[in-house]
Amino acid sequence: QVQLAESGGGLVQPGGSLTLSCTVSGRSVRNYDMAWFRQAPGQERDFVAAIRRNGGNTYYTDSVRGRFTVSRDNSKHTAYLQMNSLKPEDTAVYYCAADGTLILSSLRISGSYDYWGQGTQVTVSS
């Protein structure tokens, strides 16, 4: 069984940076496309970024493009989300997700992913 564990969330001032990590256990991370979603209170769980299993293709929602970078290190079984120039509207619980059978049109849809982490809180506030 695949298990995902996020870490790296916290409180940061506007304009600051955080790096989230998502460690995969149970199966080789090489088998999975990885993604990050976020959910603010009272909101839907929204797509943030995704990276294909070979690391060659990345995808972002428009609001984070140029500020966030998704990456992965398959040798460490870990995916990352580097977040720069953080804004208060980035405040949310961030979840990592994994799936082994995604087509391109499914990458941004939360229901496409079979495996999820427990989430990590990111709060951007002065």
Buried (B, 14 or more C-beta within 10 A) or exposed (E): EBBBBBEBBEEBEEEBEBBBBBBBEEBEBBBBBBBBBBBEEEEEBBBBBBBBBEBEEBBBBEEBEEBBBBBBEBEEBBBBBBBBEBEEEBBBBBBBBBBBEBEEEBBBEBEBBEBBBEBBEBBBEE
